[in-house]
Amino acid sequence: MSAVRPHVVVVGDVVLDRDVEGRVDRLCPDAPAPVLDVTHVRESPGGAGLTALLAAEGARVTLVAPVADDDAGRRLTASLSRVLDVVALPHEGGTRRKVRVRSAAHSLVRIDDGGPGTPGPVPVDEVRRVLADADVVLVSDYGAGVTRDDDLRALLAEAAGTRPVVWDPHPRGGAPVPGVTLVTPNLGEARGALRDEPGAAAAPPDTLARRLREVWSARAVAVTVSEDGAFVATGGEAQYVPARAVMGGDPCGAGDRFAASAALALAAGALPVEAVGRGVADAGAWVAAGGAEGYRSRDDAPASSRADAGVTSPDDTGTVAGPPAATPSVGDDLAALAARLRTGGRSLVATGGCFDIVHAGHVATLQAARRLGDALVVLMNSDASVRRLKGEGRPVVTAGDRARVLEALDCVDAVVVFDEDDPRDALDRLRPDVWAKGGDYGGAELPEAATVRAHGGRVVLLPYLDGRSTTSIIERTGAARATTTTKETV
């Protein structure tokens, strides 16, 4: 792939997201309502602004969007301009804002104001020049009026005839223009778009994708079905693209991550189905890493923590630049993960290891650990960590694949990759109620035991199945290979 970053032009509606976070320790004296003591306020771009920021992780990005001439609009433009180019269209009304009030990683209420955000007179020649320079155009519709503007629709129709266009629709937005490369409605949006057709309300997603491809005259339509993945129609029968199972997590912003990743893949020359596969994988990673809240909170963490919680190396995950890794890395999001898994007063168990070649001994240990509480998190050594501990030639299986095997087990709720030689730093953030370890330690104190107990947790050792170890499996495999080679040469 060329070292030149592709140019992605995002056209859509921007929002100013404002997160007000604090502690709730009491109720109002005059009403059964919680009192929030504010500890932190954060503002960040939302809507097409978030989509553009995600695309900017792998491309040069220009955002074309109406921006209000008010204080909030200026703050929004300043934040975006640090990362990408902004072509600000005239904006009718004040800046659209979504204010989320949160405590302990849970939203208490959301307050929306501003807008509608309908564009004023569009500078047609300027927008046409920007679109003509795009490797891919991504329409991020948030229902405020951009996709209903006649001038913009004409410009987008022109672009669709010469370059890939991804259209992420909205129920209050305009229909995709003819010739779009890929349209990405979710299941509700797909049924809403066909609400006047008999049977659409109960139609399966593959049928909807095929029909919408005809209605919208699109090259491909991908109907996303949340944690199940997507169904893609490109002509003939639809193709199912399954998603990796994600336990817990936060789906907020997953659609933006999906659309941005699909657009980046198309800019790199992928076919629509391949682009959808990339989008589905990255959206799952996004949810597992805490969604929009996990993404935004990276700016609050120290630089070293942000690096850990962001993009991991291809060596560890099998993926390239883009969203947080498919399996969360250690970062400040571990506290949020613990809070989600403890919802409803559930107890949290953690265990750890390399899990290079998952075998019956590992499965027995994990099943036993899960019986000690209500949710189980596996802290797994990264590829670099395994190499330091086990030597060159290890791991046999990379972190992304190891995590995928573990996540497929019913007894495992989440897998977190850490890069240190032991899990103490991760445990300091996760703070499990129980730290379970398999194996015979001969009465020796575990290095991480003090960290677990410092936060009120306890340490439990689990029995280990004799004769099952990754090293013995590798040795037996090597011996068998040598025997086969000898027989072939005789």
N, C-alpha and C positions, 0 to 999 in steps of 0.2 A: 504494500500500500504506500502511496506517495507520502512524503513527509509534509507536503503542503496541506494545511488544514482546510477542509471544505468550508464554503460560505453558506450558512443557513440563514434564510430570511424568515423571521417569525412575524406573522400578521395576526393581530388579535386584540382582545380587551384586557387591559391591565387593572389590577386591584392592589391596594395597599393593605397588606396583612399586618395587624398589630396584635401582639401577644402580651397580655397582662397576666403576670404570674405572681403567685404569693402563697400564703399559708391560711388555712381555715381552722381555727381553734374554737370558734364559738358561733352562736346564732344571734341574729338581731333580737333586741328585746321587744320590738313591736311587731315582729312577723317571723314565721318559721323559715327564714332565709339565712344562708351562711354569710358570715362576715369575712371578707378577704383582706388580709394584711399584705399589701403589695410589696414584693421584694425585687421585681425585675420587670422592665418593659422593653419589648423588642419590636422593631418595625422591619418589614422585608417585602420585596415585590411578590405579588401573587397573581393568579390568573395567567395570562400570556407572559407576564413578567417572570414567573417561576419557570415556565416552559422554556423561555429564552435562556435563563441562567443554566438550566440543565443541559440544553444543547451546547452552550458555551464551554462545557467541560471537554468537548471533543471537536469543536469547530469555531470558526470566526462567525459571529452572529450579529445581524442587524435586526432590531425590533421595530416594526411599523405599527403604531398604536395611537389612539387618541389619548392625550395627556392633558388634564385640566390645568389651567393657569391659576393655581392656588398654592398655598404653602405645602400641602400634602403632595400635590403633583410635582412640585420642585424637589421635594425630598425623594420621591419615587424615582424621578429622572436621575438625580445625583447618584443614588444607590446603583441603578442599572448601568450608568455610564462608566462606572469603575471597571466593568467587565465586558461590556459590549457597546455597539453603536445604537443610538436611538433616533429614529425619524418620528418626531412627535407631530401627530395630526391634531388639528383643532378639535376641541372637546366641548360638548354641550353639557353643562351641569358641573357639580363639584366632583372631586376624586372619589371613586367608589372605595369604601373601606370595609374590611371585615375585622372586627375586634373580638378576639377570643379571650375569655377570662378563664384561667386555668389554675388548678391546685394539685400538687402531687401527681403530675402527668395526666390529669383528667380535666376535660373541659367542663366548666360549670354552665356557661352560657355564651352565645355568639351574638354580637350586635352588628348589624349591617346598616350603613348609611351612605349617602352620596349617590352620584350617578345622575342620569342613566349611562353616560359615557358615549352617547352617540357621536360619531365623527361629524365635524363641520365640513366646509369645502375642502376636498382632498386635492393636494398638489399632484396632479396626475403625472406630469412629466418626471418629477422627482421620484415618485414611487415606481414608475415604470423603469427608470434607470436602475434602481436598487434591485428590483425583481429580475431584471435582465442579467445581473451579475451573480445571481444565486445558483448554487449547485443543487439546492433543494429548497422548496418553499413549504413552510409549516403554518397552517391556519389553526390558531388556538382560539376557538370561539367560546366566549363566556356569556353570550346572550345579551350583550349591551348594545349591539347595533352595528358592529364592524361588518359582519357578513351579510347585512341587509343593504349596505350602501351601494348604489348602482355603479358609481365610478370604480370603487374597489372591486366589485364583482367582475366588471369588465376587464380590469387589469389582471385579476387572478385567472380568468378564463384564458387570456392571452398567455400567461405563464404556463398554464397546464398543457398548452400545445407544444412547448419547447423544453420543459424540464420537469423532474418529479415534483409533485405537489401532494403533501399529506394534509388531510382535512380532519381535524378533531371537532366534531359537531356539538351543538348545544340545542336543547329543546326549544329555546326562545330565539335561536339564530336562524340564518338563512340556510337553505339547502346547499349542498356542495355544487359548485359549477361543473358542467360536463367536462370529461377528460381527466379528472383528478386521478392520480396514481393509486392512492390508498386513502380510504375513509375509515375512521376508527370509532364508530358508535359503541357505547355499552349496550347491554341487553335492553334496558329501559328505553334508551334513546332510539334503538332500532325498532322496537314495537311502536313507540310513539310516532315515528316517521311513517309507519304503515297503518296507523290507527283506523284509516277509512277503508282498509281492505278486510274483507271477511276472513276470520280465522287468525289474523295477525297477533291478537292478544295472547294466543296459546301456541303460536308457531315456535318450533325449536330454533335455536340460534343459527344453525347451518342453513335452514330454509330462509330465514330472514336475510342472511348475508347474500345468498344467491339472488333474492328478489331485489334487494336494495342496490346491488350492482347494476341491475337492469334499470331501475327507476332513476338512479343518479348518473347513469352512463359513465361509471367509474371503471378503471382498470381492475381494481380489487377493493373489496370491502371486508374488514375484519370486525366481527362482532365480539367484543370482549365480555367475558362472563366471570368477572371478579377472580377469585382464587382458582377457578377451574381453567383459566387460560383464554383462548380465543378460537373462533371459527372463521376461516378465511375463504372467500369465494373469489376465484380468478377466472372462472369459466368452467363449466362442468360441475362435478361434485365438489362440495366445500371440503377443506382440509382442517383437521383439528390440530391445534398447537397447545399441548397441555402445559400447565404451569407447575413449577415445583411446589410441594406442600410447604406452607409457612404457618407455624404455630404462633398465635398472638400477632404482634406487629400492628402497624397503623397504616390503613389504606389511603389516608389523606394525601392527595397529590400523585397517586399511582398512575392515574390516567395521563398526567403531564409527563411523567417519567417514561411511560410507554410510548407516547407520541414522539417525544424528543429522540428516544433511542431508535425508533423505527425510521425517523427522518435521517438520522446520522448514518444508519445502515444503507439506506437508499442512496445517499450522497456518495457512499463508498462503492456503489455498484451492485448492491444486493438486489435480488428479486423480491417482490412484495412478500411472499411467504417467508423468505429468510429474514426480511426486516421485521415481520411480526414476531418471529421466533426470538429475535434479539430484544424486541420490546417486551415480550412476555417475561423473559428471563430477568431483564433489568427491573421491571415493575415488581416482580417477586422479591428481588434483592432490596428494593426501595422499602417495601412493606416490612420486611424482616429487620431492616436497620432503623425503624422508627418513623417512617413516612416523612411528611413535610416537617413535622416537629423535630425529628432526628436530624434532618438536613439543616434546618435553620439553627439548631442549637450548636452546630459545629463552630459557628462564629463566636460563641460564648466561651469555647474551650481554649486552653493553651495550644500553641501551634503543634506541639508534639502529640497532644491528644487528638487534634483534628486530623493529623496525618494517619494516626492509627485507625480512626473511625471512617476514613474516606476510602479512596481507591486503593485496593491492594494490588500486588504485583500479579502478572499473568501466571507466574510460577506457583502462586498460592491458590488462585481461583479459576484459572483457565479463561478469564475474561480480560478484556482490554479496557482502556480508559472510558470512563462513564460514571455510573452511579456508585454508591457504596457497594462493597462486595456482596455477593449472593449470600454468604454467611457473615453475620456481623463480626467485625473486628472489635477488639477491646477499645472502649472509649467511654465518654460520659453517658452514652446511651444504655450502658449496662444497668444503671440505676432505674431508668425508665422501663427496661425489660423486666427487671425484678418487680417493679410496681404493677405492671400489667399482669404478670403471672400470679401475683398475690391478690388480685382482685377478688373480693368476696371472702377475704380472710384465709385464703389458701396458703399452705406452707410450701416453702421452696427448698428443693434438694439440688445439689450440684455434685458433679463428679468430673474427672478429667483424665487426659491421657493422649497418646499419639494416635491410637486407633489406625495404624498403618494398613494392616489387612484385617478387616473386621471378621472375627471368628466366634465360635460358640462361647468361648470364655468371656469375650466382651459382651455378648448378648445377655448371658447369665448375670453378669455384674450390673449391667444397665437395668435389667428387669428388677433385680433386687433393690437397686438404688431407688427406683421409682416408687417402690412400695413403702419407702420411708417418709413420703410426703405426698403432696397433691400435684406438683409440677417438677419436672427434671430438666436442668440445663447442663449440657455437656461443654466443658471448657477443653478445647482441642488445640494441641500444639501446631503452630504453623509449619510450613515446609522448612523454613530456615531453622526453626527451633528443633525440629526432628533431626536435621542434619547435624546440628551441634551435639545433640544427645546421643544419636545412634551411629554417626559417621557417614562418610560418603557412600552413595548408593541408596541412601534412605532419605525420604520415604519412598516406598515402592509406588504408592498411590498419592497423588497430589491432594492438597487440602480441599479443593472444591469437590472432588469426587468422594473423598472420605466423609465430608460433611453431608453430602447428598445421601450416602448410605445410612448414616446415623439418623438423619432427619426422617427417613422412611420408616423407622421403627416407631410403633405406637407408644412406646414408653418414653420417648424423647420429645420434649416440648420445644427445645431450641438448642442450637449449636453455636458456640462463639469461638472464634479463632484468636489465640493470643500468641505473641511473638517471643515472649521471654522464655527462660529455661524452666521456670516453675510458675504456677498460677497465682502467686500471692497478690500481685497488682490487680488482677481480674477479680479475685475474691474480695479484695478491699472495696471494690465498687459494687459487686453483685450482692454481697452480704447474705449468703444463704442461711437457712435455718439448720440445714444438715449438709456437711461435706462428707461424701461417701467415697471410699477408695477400695479397690480390689487388690488383693495380693498379700503376701506374707512379709510384714515389716519387722518381725522378730522382736517386737516390743519397742522399736525405735520410734522416736517422735517424728511425725511428719513435719517438714519445714514450714508448711503453710498452716499448721494447726493453730498457732498463736494468732494468726490473722483471723481465722474463722471464729475463734473463741472471743476475740476482742469485740466482735459485733454481736455477741450473744448466741452464736451458732454452736453446734456440737459436731464432733468428728466421729464417724462410724466406719469401721473396717468391714469389708465384705469378703466372703470366701471366694477363692479363685479356683476354677476348674483345672486340675492337674493335667499336664501334657498339652495344654493349649497355649501357644504363644506365637507371636508374629515371627520371631527369630527362628523357632523350630519349623514353622511352615516354610519359610524361605530356604532353610537348610535342606529340608526334605525335597523341595521343588528343585533345588540345585543338584542334589544327588540323583534324582530321577532323570533330570535332563542329561547329566553326564552318562548315566547308564544307557539311555537311548542313543546318544551320540556314539558310544563305544560299539553297540550292536550294529549300528548303521555302517560303521567303517570296517567291521570284520568281514 
